[in-house]
C-alpha cells in the first residue's frame, strides 16, 4: 500500500464530517469505554461482557450467556456506583443487560465493536448523492484492489 493510499484511507475513515468517519469515531469511543468497563467489573466476567450502547444516560451491557447476565444484575448497584466514579460513565443513571447468543468471546477478534457497528448501521446506505459521489471519487484513487472493493461494498 502506498503512502498516498494511506492518506486517502485516513481521510475517509477519520473525517468527522462524513458518515463513515463518524461511525469510526463512534466505534473507537465504544471500544475505549468497553475497556474502561472491563477494568471496573470482576475479571471473571470481563471476557464475557461488552458495551452494547450508551443512550440517554442508560448503559446497555451485552453478555454471552444468561449466567453472566444474572451475576451482573446481582451486582448492579455496586457496578453503577463504581462506574459513576469514572468520568466516562459519570452521567449513567441506569444499566440494562442483554444476552447476545452471537457474542464473540475470541480475544483474536479486536474489531468486534467496529464490525457490529458496520453491520448494524444503515446510514452508509442512506448517504446523500453528493457524499456518495465524494466517497466514490476518493475510493477510486486507492490502488489496492482488495481495499477498494471492500470500501465499495460498504457503500452498497
C-alpha positions in Angstrom: 0.0 0.0 0.0 1.4 3.4 -1.0 1.6 6.4 1.4 -1.0 8.2 -0.7 -3.4 5.3 -0.3 -2.9 5.5 3.5 -3.7 9.3 3.4 -6.8 8.7 1.4 -8.0 5.9 3.7 -7.3 8.1 6.8 -9.2 10.9 5.2 -12.2 8.7 4.6 -12.1 6.9 7.9 -11.3 9.7 10.2 -13.1 12.7 8.7 -15.6 13.7 11.3 -17.8 15.4 8.6 -18.7 12.2 6.7 -20.8 9.3 7.8 -18.1 6.7 7.8 -15.8 9.0 9.8 -18.5 9.5 12.4 -19.1 5.7 12.5 -15.4 5.0 13.0 -15.1 7.6 15.7 -18.1 6.1 17.5 -16.6 2.7 17.3 -13.3 3.9 18.7 -15.2 5.6 21.6 -17.2 2.5 22.4 -14.0 0.4 22.3 -12.3 2.7 24.8 -15.4 2.7 27.0 -15.6 -1.0 26.8 -12.0 -1.3 28.1 -12.9 1.0 31.0 -16.0 -1.1 31.7 -14.0 -4.3 31.7 -11.5 -2.8 34.2 -14.4 -1.9 36.5 -16.0 -5.4 36.6 -15.0 -8.7 38.1 -12.2 -10.2 35.9 -14.1 -13.5 35.6 -16.9 -11.6 33.8 -14.9 -9.2 31.8 -14.3 -11.5 28.9 -18.0 -12.3 28.6 -19.3 -8.7 28.6 -19.2 -5.7 26.3 -20.9 -2.4 25.9 -23.9 -2.6 23.7 -24.7 1.1 23.7 -24.9 4.2 25.8 -28.0 6.2 25.2 -30.0 8.7 27.3 -27.9 8.1 30.4 -28.5 4.4 30.1 -25.7 1.9 29.7 -26.6 -1.4 27.9 -24.2 -4.2 28.7 -24.3 -7.3 26.4 -23.2 -10.7 27.6 -22.7 -14.0 26.0 -24.9 -16.1 28.4 -27.7 -15.7 30.9 -25.5 -16.9 33.8 -23.2 -13.8 33.3 -26.2 -11.6 33.0 -27.5 -12.8 36.3 -24.2 -12.2 38.0 -24.1 -8.7 36.6 -27.6 -7.9 37.6 -26.9 -9.1 41.2 -24.1 -6.5 41.4 -25.8 -3.7 39.5 -25.8 -1.2 42.5 -22.1 -1.8 43.1 -21.3 -1.6 39.4 -23.2 1.6 39.0 -21.5 3.2 42.0 -18.1 2.2 40.7 -18.8 3.4 37.1 -20.2 6.7 38.3 -16.8 7.5 39.8 -15.2 7.2 36.4 -15.5 10.4 34.2 -16.6 8.5 31.2 -19.6 7.0 33.0 -20.4 9.8 35.4 -23.8 10.5 33.7 -25.0 6.9 33.7 -28.3 6.6 35.7 -29.4 3.0 34.7 -27.9 -0.1 33.4 -29.7 -2.6 31.1 -28.5 -6.0 30.3 -28.9 -8.1 27.1 -27.9 -11.6 26.3 -26.4 -11.9 22.8 -26.0 -15.5 21.7 -23.8 -14.5 18.8 -21.4 -12.8 21.2 -17.8 -13.5 20.2 -15.5 -14.2 23.1 -12.5 -14.6 20.9 -9.6 -12.5 22.0 -8.2 -12.7 18.5 -11.1 -10.5 17.1 -10.1 -7.0 18.0 -12.6 -5.4 15.6 -15.9 -6.7 17.2 -17.1 -3.2 18.0 -16.3 -1.8 14.5 -17.8 -4.9 12.9 -21.0 -4.7 14.9 -21.4 -1.0 14.1 -20.8 -1.5 10.4 -23.2 -4.5 10.2 -26.0 -2.7 12.1 -25.5 0.8 10.6 -27.9 1.7 7.8 -26.7 5.3 7.4 -24.0 4.3 4.9 -26.7 3.1 2.6 -28.6 6.4 3.1 -25.8 8.8 2.2 -26.7 11.8 0.1 -25.8 11.6 -3.5 -23.2 14.3 -3.0 -21.5 12.5 -0.2 -21.7 9.2 -2.0 -20.0 10.8 -5.0 -17.3 12.3 -2.9 -16.6 8.9 -1.2 -16.6 7.1 -4.5 -14.1 9.6 -6.0 -11.8 9.1 -3.1 -12.1 5.3 -3.2 -11.3 5.2 -6.9 -7.9 6.8 -6.1 -6.9 3.8 -4.0 -4.5 1.5 -5.8 -5.0 -1.6 -3.5 -7.8 -3.5 -5.3 -8.9 -5.5 -2.3 -9.3 -2.4 -0.1 -11.0 -0.5 -2.9 -13.5 -3.4 -3.3 -14.1 -3.6 0.4 -14.9 0.1 0.7 -17.2 -0.1 -2.4 -19.0 -3.0 -0.8 -19.7 -0.8 2.3 -21.3 1.8 0.2 -23.7 -0.7 -1.5 
